[in-house]
Amino acid sequence: MLESSKATAIREGLRFDPASMAAQIERFVRAEVARLDKRGVVLGLSGGLDSTVCAYLCVRALGRKRVRAFIMPERDSDPQNIRDAELVAQTLELNATCIDLTPMLTQLGIYNLISKESAANRHAIETALRLLARVTRQPSAFSLGIALLYSSHPNRWERLMHRLLGQPVGYIYVFAITKVRLRMMLLYYHAFLNDCLVVGTTDKSEWSIGFYDKYGDGANDIALLRHLYKTQVRELARYLGIPSQIVNKASSGDLAAGLPNEALIGLTYEQLDAVLWGIEHGLAEKDIAVQAGITPAAIAAVQKAMRAARIRDALPSHL
């Protein structure tokens, strides 16, 4: 009976009123633009759930003429995501600007790190992730990776993993993060030119575990979704009337082969949100595990990612 009540608590805790939430976010956008005396907002359209929800909310709040949207494909972008981003711009009647990042990334040498064929081979990437999970006994490649990069006082096992995997993780990190930071650099360039605020699209699920780059998609002026879990954002998208192909599409950073974020996180967003909500509200791990249908090791991986994210967020160190 206790486990059942705890399970109900998580489900009930994640429920919210999407109409009220949409209105609240729209008021927030208008208030911040007015408070900082800006002409409007700038955001990137990826064709994914979070950026689409933000675009819809900003247009509702400010009108389409005060929303500047940018589509930023590159060599490894999924063509379907580009088409979905164009669909969003067309639906909202936004005069979106498309900027191909490929020449800039080529000049930086990013594509020398991973070939086009390797970056497009989703089967090979997912196979490597499963192999990594078996070898390291870590259910989340992302949790392992961020802990290797940002760990305070690592234990003997973590130091060994860093020696064995530190260099390849570093290569993959550079390959991915440079793309994300270039996107944000261009958004800020256009934001300053047009006297606008940069919209952040990271949701609470990804923010909590550090599934973003603090100088990339984590760098923004106005964060619209940081208080909403991914499953809540999806519900909000349905309320806003966003096309089902975007609402139901697997979330992806679109950095290589359209790899879904869930493949890196090691959990579905439904499971991740249950874990995060349970941790935030002090539920026992056994109750969280029952509700989410996962193992204690998966919960530990989420907690490890959260710790590493906070270490990263605390940088730079200073006297």
Order of alpha helices (4+ residues) and beta strands (2+ residues): alpha-alpha-beta-alpha-beta-alpha-beta-alpha-alpha-alpha-alpha-alpha-beta-alpha-beta-alpha-alpha-alpha-alpha-alpha-alpha
